Amino acid sequence: MLVNSLIEEFTWRWFVCKKCQILMPGTKAIFLSSLFFTIHHIFVIAAYSHWQAVLLGSLAVFAAGIIWSHSYLTYRSLWPSYISHAIADLGIASIGWQILFN
């Protein structure tokens, strides 16, 4: 969970979002990198869920991507987005645990 969040933040914020800024500055880079982040997660969500969960999950992932990319570009640090991402992953894992074992 902690490692996955860190790897995703390095990949999607530090690398992809930075490269998107080269193509298009400002909020356009945030939306483009968030779109790529969402597309990546669609495949993961679709492997385990119905299309309704994919749609809802994709909206949540896109919103999170916007927040985390904006945070990265504002503070020029991965720490705020990494901590938030790790907390979100912990929440998702807790819900999954409850669904599977309760």
Number of C-alpha atoms within 10 A of each C-alpha: 13 13 10 13 20 18 14 15 25 15 14 20 29 18 13 20 27 19 15 18 17 10 11 12 12 12 14 13 23 26 20 20 25 26 18 16 23 21 14 13 17 19 12 12 17 16 10 10 12 10 12 10 14 19 15 11 18 22 14 13 20 20 16 19 27 21 16 23 28 21 19 22 19 9 11 13 13 18 14 13 23 24 15 15 22 18 15 15 16 15 12 12 13 12 11 12 11 10 9 8 6 6
